[in-house]
Amino acid sequence: MLAGLDRRTSPDRLTLSAAAAATATALTASLDQRLGLPAPASRVAERLSDSSGVIVDEVRELDSLGQPIAISRFDPAGQLVSSVRLGLAAPGTPALTTAAATGRGQAIAAIAGMAVAGTPTTTPRASGGWLVRWVRTIAGVPVPGDGVSVQLAGDGSFHAIVRTEHLLAAPPATTLTEAQARNLAGARLDAWFTGALHGLAAVSSVALAWVAPNDTFGDPLPAAPAGTLRLAWVVRVTTSGALADRVAGLELAFDAGDGSPLGGDVLE
């Protein structure tokens, strides 16, 4: 994902040319200037890659003692991925109204050159300040976890901006209907739960969603880079009687184009 690197594993440090380092440093300086942030004592740039292949040019801003005070990341094309001011103490009680925080977040996104669409959700943060967030939507369906987020201190001071984007498979040219998705789920349930368990699992909801395929039910995974999301019909199943003593429910995912099973989840 483009929010930065997967910190579950140590990122690899790649060779960054002097020209690329200068470009990343200049981009960071320009962003700071546009946001009205003070210039650091120095900046250090390097190129990082994680196990999933995400590559970013990271610029650490340092104070006079060599301690990091901010980190900005850009993709190899020079587009901003994230910028975070470190050690910002947000007031415990938000000083802005929700409307004012929304306006401030929109202004920061525009200044940072982050493309956003629609009305954001603005919520107070537990630690103080505000979170202004736009959810990424593709083919009319929200992408869970993706979008642009702006974090503000309670007085509206800039704290962070982050763009998160998973890899997505192309939406299908033709999408199965909800009724077809229900039929696919019904066929699986009939095959799994026979005899005394037949009829104890019932479809409760069906909705389109972008999902990461998994092998929970032993289904083969599609050929695609790791972490690629696919448009799917997600069918939620509730259980009753003796079956409910074993599982609370199921979630079944089917490719929205060809109906192939994409895994799901067992609810306990």
N, C-alpha and C positions, 0 to 999 in steps of 0.2 A: 504494500500500500504506500501511497505517496505522502503520508503524514510524516514520514521520516523512516528511520531504520527500525527493524525488529530488534529490540534490545534483549530478547531472550537469548541471543547468541552474540558473541563479540563481533562487531563489524570488521570487515577487511578494509585495510587502507590501501587505496590504489594510487598509482602515479598521477599526479596532477601537474600539468604543464604550468610554466610561469605565466603564460598568457591566460589560461583558464583560471588560475588563482587570482590574477589581477582582475579578471572579469567578475568573479564572484565577490571579491572585496569591494569593487566599485558598485556592484548592485546593492550590497549591504549598506554602503555609505549613502547611496542615493535614497534607499528606503528609510534609513534613520533620519535623513534630512527632511524627507516628505512628511514623516510622522512627528517631526519636531523633537527628536530625541537627541540627547547630548552625545557628542563624539567620544569614543573610548580612547584610552591611551594607545592601544594597538589592536590589530586584527590578524588572525591566523587562519589560513584556509587549507582544507584538505578534502580529498575525494574519498567517500566511504561507500561500501557495498555490503549488504547483508546476505544471508543464506538464500533468500528468495530472489535475489538478483536486483533488488532496488538499489539504485545508485543516486547519491546526492553529493553536491558540493557544499560542504559545511564551513561556515565562517564563524569562528569564536571571537567575541569581542572581549578584550581584557582591560582591567583597570591598571593603575600605575604600579600595583604590586604583582601584576601578572595573573590575577584571579579573574575567571570568566564572569562577565556580567550579562552577557546575552549570546544567543546562538541563533543563527539564521541558516536556512538550507534552501538550495535551489536545485531543480532538476537539471540534467545536462543541457537542456535547451534554454536555460536561464530563467525559467518560470519559478516564481516563489512557491515553495512548499510549506515552509513554516518560519516563524520568527518569534522568539520567546525572550522576554526580559527576565533575568534570574533574580531571585531574592526580593521580589516585590511584595511588600506587606500591604495587603488589601484591608481597608477599614472594615470593622465588623458589621457596621450598619450601612447599607447602600445609601449614598447621598443623592443619587439620581432617581428620577421616576423611571418606570419601565419604558415609556415612550422615549425619554431622553437617552436611555441606554441603547435602545434600538437604533435611534438616529446616529448615535456616536459609533456603534458597530458598523452601520452601513457606510458611514463616512470613512472609517478605517479600511474597510474592504475595498472601497473605491480607490483610496490613496495607494493601497498596496497592490492594486492591479489584479485583485482576485475577482474573477467573474462569478457573480451570484445571481440567482433568479428567484422571484417569489418573495413572500413575506417570511422573515425569519422568526424563530421562536426565541424569546428573550426570557431568561430565568435568573433569579439571584443565586449566587454560588454559596455553598454551605460555609466556605471560609471567608466570605465577604466578596463584594464585587458582583460582576454580571457575566453571563455567558450568552452570546448572541450567535445563533446557529441556523444555517441554511442547509437543508437536507438535499442531497443530490438525487435527482429524479431522471430515470431513463425509460423511454417507452411508456411514460405515464405512471411508472411504478417507482416508489422510493427505494434507494439502495441503502440497506441498513448500515449505519456507521459511517457512511460517506457524506461528504459535504464540506462546507467552510465554517469554521468556528472562530469567533473573536472573543477573547477574554479581556475584561476590563476590571480595574480596581473600582471601588465604590464611588470614587469621585470622577470616574470616566477615564482615568489614566490608562494608557495602553499597557497591556500585559503580554498578550500573545495573539497570533493569528496562525491558523493551521488549515491546510487543505488535505483532505483524506480521500483517496480514490483507489478502489480495488480495480484489478483488471476485470473486464466484462467480456463475455462472449457476445457476438452480434445477436441482437433480438431476432427471433424467427420471422420469416416473411409472413407466415400464417400462424395464428395462435389458436390452440385448442379451446373449445368452449368449457365453461364451468361444468356443464353436464357431462362432457367427455372426461374431465378430470375426476368427477365423482364416480363414473363407471370404472375408470382405471383403479381407483382406490378400492371400490367395492370388490373387484375381481381379486385383488391381493388379499383383502380381509377374508373372502370366502375360501381362498386357498390356504391361508394360515390357520384360521380358526374353524375347525370342523367339529362334528359330534356335539357334545354338550356345550362347547364354547361358541358354536355357530350362532350368530345374531347378537352376541354380547359386545360387539364392537361396532359402533355406528359413527358415520361422518357427521361432525357437528359444524364445521365451517370449511370453506374453500376460498383461497385468495391468491392472487398473483404476488410473487416476491422474487427478489434476486437472492439466490442461495449459493453456497459453496457445496458442491456435491460431496457426499461422504459414503463410506461403505458400511454404515450401521446395519443394513439388512443384506449385506453380501453382494450388493449390486456393483458391477464393474464401473470404474470411474471413467468419465469421458476423457479423450485425449486433449489435454490443454495444459498450459503452464500452471504450476501450483498456485492456489489461491484465486483462480479465475471463477467469477460468479456467473451463473446462468439464470435466465428468466425461467421461472418455474411456477407451476400451480402447487401450492402447499395446502395439503388436506389435513385438517386436525380431526382426530378420532377420539371419541370418549368410550369408556368401557363400563360395563355393569356386571352385576352378579359375581360369579366365581372368578371371572376374568379380572374384575376390578381389584381383587385381592392380590393379583400378581403384577398388574401394570395399571397406572392411573389413566394412561392414554398414549396415543401415538401421534407423530407428525410424519406424513409421507410427502415426498417431493417428486414431482414429475416434470420433465422438460416440457416447457409450454409450447414447443413446436412439434416435436415428434412423440411426446408422451413417454419417453424412456425414463425409467426410475432413476432418481438422483439421490437416493438415501432418505435420510430424515432423522428422527429422534424417538427414543422411548421415554415416556414421562412416568416417573416413579413417585 
